[in-house]
């Protein structure tokens, strides 16, 4: 299992950040534009291509109000993957941890690790830039 993680701190209430992340329509704004294409979404699911390499269809599997959002594949991906946003409020700030866990074979890991880490880092940075 490969883990890709990024953390940011935003000066907003956890509820506001949670409400944004709980709607998959908002996630397109978080994606690295140069890495993602063919975006389609509803409040509960999204599908897109990662750099003309992997087509992913994802859905929200679990929402815990103001705490976390777990996203899993809506259809069989090239490898098992789970995305998780975790929020923890600390005074006027909220710490946000975005994690992607992927079960990839060695060849897929060599190809996909860079784009997946970039996606995690870019989504966290974009969330910060949109909501700070």
C-alpha positions in Angstrom: 0.0 0.0 0.0 1.4 3.4 -1.0 0.4 6.5 1.0 0.4 10.0 -0.4 -0.3 12.7 2.2 -0.4 16.5 2.4 -1.3 18.8 5.4 -2.4 22.4 5.5 -3.8 24.8 8.1 -6.6 27.2 7.2 -8.0 30.0 9.2 -11.6 29.0 8.8 -14.1 26.9 10.9 -14.0 23.2 10.3 -17.7 23.3 9.3 -17.0 25.7 6.4 -14.2 23.6 5.1 -16.2 20.4 5.6 -19.2 21.8 3.7 -17.0 22.7 0.8 -15.3 19.2 0.7 -18.5 17.3 1.2 -19.7 18.3 -2.3 -17.8 16.5 -5.0 -18.7 19.3 -7.5 -16.2 21.5 -5.6 -13.4 19.1 -6.0 -12.8 20.1 -9.6 -11.5 23.4 -8.3 -9.0 21.6 -6.2 -7.5 19.4 -8.9 -4.3 20.3 -10.7 -5.6 21.6 -14.1 -2.6 20.3 -16.0 -3.0 16.8 -14.6 -6.8 16.3 -14.8 -9.2 16.4 -17.7 -12.7 15.2 -18.7 -14.3 16.2 -15.3 -17.9 15.2 -14.6 -19.5 15.3 -11.1 -22.5 15.4 -8.9 -22.6 16.2 -5.1 -21.8 12.6 -4.4 -19.5 11.4 -7.2 -17.0 12.5 -9.8 -15.1 11.0 -12.8 -12.0 12.3 -14.5 -8.8 11.4 -16.3 -5.4 11.8 -14.7 -2.9 13.0 -17.3 -4.4 10.8 -20.1 -3.2 7.8 -18.0 -6.0 6.7 -15.6 -9.7 7.2 -15.7 -11.1 7.4 -12.2 -14.7 7.4 -11.0 -15.0 8.2 -7.3 -17.8 8.6 -4.8 -18.2 9.8 -1.3 -18.4 6.7 0.9 -18.6 8.3 4.3 -19.2 11.8 5.7 -18.6 12.6 9.4 -19.8 16.1 9.9 -17.0 18.6 10.3 -14.5 15.8 10.8 -13.8 13.7 7.7 -14.8 12.7 4.2 -13.9 9.3 2.8 -13.9 8.9 -1.0 -13.7 5.5 -2.8 -13.9 4.2 -6.3 -17.4 4.2 -7.9 -16.2 1.7 -10.5 -13.3 -0.7 -10.7 -10.1 1.4 -10.9 -6.8 0.2 -12.3 -5.8 -0.2 -8.6 -7.5 0.0 -5.2 -7.5 3.5 -3.9 -9.0 5.5 -1.0 -9.0 9.3 -0.6 -9.6 10.8 2.8 -9.9 14.4 4.0 -9.6 14.8 7.8 -10.3 18.0 9.7 -9.4 19.0 13.2 -10.3 22.4 14.6 -7.8 24.2 16.7 -9.1 27.6 17.9 -9.7 29.8 14.8 -7.7 27.4 12.6 -8.5 24.0 11.1 -5.8 21.5 10.3 -6.6 19.6 7.1 -4.9 16.3 6.2 -5.5 14.9 2.7 -4.4 11.3 2.2 -4.5 9.0 -0.8 -3.8 5.3 -0.1 -3.3 3.2 -3.2 -2.6 -0.5 -3.7 -0.4 -0.6 -6.8 1.9 -3.1 -8.4 5.5 -2.0 -8.8 5.1 -1.0 -12.4 2.0 1.1 -11.7 3.7 2.6 -8.7 6.6 3.8 -10.9 4.2 5.4 -13.3 1.5 6.8 -10.9 3.4 7.8 -7.7 4.5 11.2 -9.1 1.1 12.3 -10.4 -0.7 11.1 -7.2 1.7 12.9 -4.9 1.4 16.0 -7.1 -2.4 15.7 -7.0 -2.4 15.5 -3.1 -0.1 18.5 -2.8 -2.0 20.6 -5.4 -5.4 19.8 -3.9 -4.2 20.8 -0.4 -2.6 24.0 -1.8 -5.7 24.8 -3.9 -8.0 24.3 -0.9 -5.8 26.7 1.2 -5.8 29.3 -1.6 -9.6 29.0 -2.2 -10.6 29.2 1.5 -7.9 31.2 3.4 
